[in-house]
Amino acid sequence: METRIPFTTLPRLTLNQIIAAIACLIVTWYLKSILEKRYQPIKLVVPLVPQSAFSNNTPQEKRNPEDGDEEDRAESRANESTEEIVETYCKSLKDGFRASWWLPNGHAQTIYSAVANFNKDDHVTYQRQLLELPDGGTIGIDIFPPLSMELPPTSPVIIINHGLTGGSHESYIRNIVVWLTKPVPEGGLGARAAVVNFRGCASTPLTSHHLYSSGNTIDTHTTTTYMASLYPDAPLFGVGFSLGAGVMTRYLGEHGADSRLQAAVVLCCPLQLRQMSAKLDSGHLLPRLYSISLALKMVRSISPHLLPHSPLSAESSPLYTNIPEILSLASSRRSWFSIRASKVIDLITTKVGGSHELFPFDKLDEFLEWACPGGWIGKIKRPTLAISALDDPILAGDCLPYAAVHASSHFVLAAVPQGGHLGWFEGPLTGPDRHRRWHVKPVLEFFRGVLQNLPEPRANIKRMEVRKAGDWNWVGDVGWKLVDEQVECA
């Protein structure tokens, strides 16, 4: 006969035991999700109808690059698509990314990238060229190695765009500059780097009536043309981070097959601005904190440029009526809890975020639609690799335009399960490799692959003619005047 245990004899859990059990379940679930992401492969999103990397026509039937003689193999390589270049040369994308165990998720990677001390890492001494532009603006181009150091004439030149309110001093910029400019035997590209400091950033004087945004490409276009005039035989590549990646994407789309950049890598690119803005404006705690942080960065960055003599402070400036509110946000700590990135973008960027005739924008949505880089993906005709982290708390996986990538011809997206925003740390907790960043590997591998596929001679690049007009230099409608040279340590 079955014996039943009275209910009253069953052990009763105390409140502390219940809390401990729930905590164990949460920790177990968290560790499980971290491990799943850690060993999840990188997803490549590729064009459904790819084209040859340096041709506007659909490539012929694929051939084995090892078949035939050397001439046939060279022709086969020249016909490779962006997807084939990535699959052939980017071994790190196949191996995957394993985040540092002490920075296991996107929040940890993002926060550490923003607050850690990188002063001892990747010291670079730039040569700064201050160029005045026809619209009255000034950009600072930080070059390394300096122009006085001779490299082979065909050594690559890399145009690098920084993120929001950043500059050549940022740790992620210095890191990629060091690796791109290392000699080839030491694992680098043997290149010369030119970092574009957007107007008003990194001690670049603000002399125009407008700033920069993901929809304004004149600073990048001028820098690319300027460096091409100095090194006409060098292949030019582009690298963009965050907002600078958005500028780079739009620039490639605007110029299409006429782009002087032979290839580009864009990292943590805000390809869908509306989705990003909506995510940051959500009521959840962490997105709200990121939104506050971005808003404060923008307000603090522009505040020094709102002095009475500044072009932005002129009564004719579209920003003039918003200046009191901007200064109030910068000085009042009470406003920090209510401030939002979208609010600051509406106050500042929609009014002076570029020189386009549409400025100032009346509504934030109109600006976000106009400035969105994702709409230019289909017009890009140069091999472009985008690398984004699916756990990026600012630009998560649901902010990536998968359909637009499928419909493109030269754009490949690598969706990495981990990495955060401008993180991708994979080093140990201590030691010289503590701040080792994984994304350097696919950037170098991709550019090596592109160099193997470049047409010889480079018939896809028009030779430029530089016209002199006093102190000004002109290539087509692009003009610049060198106003100062400096040495900058970062």
CORKA-V791828 format. One record per helix or strand. SS is the DSSP state (helix for helix, strand for strand). FROM is the first residue (numbers start at 1). LEN is the number of residues. If there is no record, write none. Layout:
# CORKA-V791828
SS:FROM:LEN
SS:FROM:LEN
This chain:
# CORKA-V791828
helix:7:3
helix:15:24
strand:43:3
strand:52:1
helix:70:9
strand:81:1
helix:82:8
helix:91:5
helix:106:10
strand:125:9
strand:138:7
strand:157:5
helix:171:11
helix:184:3
strand:192:6
helix:218:13
strand:236:6
helix:243:16
strand:261:7
helix:273:8
helix:285:19
helix:311:3
helix:320:12
helix:333:5
helix:341:12
helix:364:8
helix:373:7
strand:383:7
helix:397:3
helix:402:6
strand:411:6
strand:425:1
strand:437:1
helix:439:15
strand:467:3
strand:472:4
strand:478:12
